[in-house]
Amino acid sequence: MAGLVIGKPLGIFLTVFIAVKLGWATMSSEISWTQIIGAGMLAGVGFTMSIFIGSASFDGAQLDSVKLAILIASLVSAVAGSVILVLGARRPVTANDAP
């Protein structure tokens, strides 16, 4: 669950942050760092590979628990990402928005 809810958003945010800071990429003035975090949270919804790996690793009741945890983590990611994006869209983007 932590991989989907924390790992994916953190990895996406850090990748974008490092790329922007090193000059490998530029961010549009219409996009805020809050929106990058929200989009990263939405990436936690991608559960197909997690279920595949869980199916290869577990069976029986353990597999059922793994699938349930993955689906719950996907739901948490979807709700959290949506909330972050909605709240992030309410405030105007400024030049001082960088972390």
C-alpha positions, 0 to 999 in steps of 0.5 A, a space after each residue: 500500500 505504501 508503494 502506491 500511496 507514497 512511493 509513486 507520488 514521491 518518485 514522480 515529484 522528485 523526478 520532475 523536481 530534479 529535472 526542473 532544477 537541473 535544467 533538463 526540463 521546464 515547467 509551464 507557468 500554468 502548472 504548480 508544484 501542488 498539481 505535480 503532487 496531485 498528478 503523482 497521487 493519481 498515478 497510484 491508481 495504476 494497480 495492474 502491475 501490483 496485482 500481477 506481482 502479488 499473484 506471482 508471489 502469493 496464493 490463497 487467502 494471502 493473495 486475497 488480502 494482497 488484492 484487497 490492499 492494492 484496491 484500497 491503496 488505489 482508492 486512497 490514491 484516487 481520492 487524495 489525488 483528486 482532493 489535492 488537484 481540486 484544492 490546488 486549482 483554487 489558488 492562483 499560481 505564482 512565481 514563488 510557487 516552487 518548493 
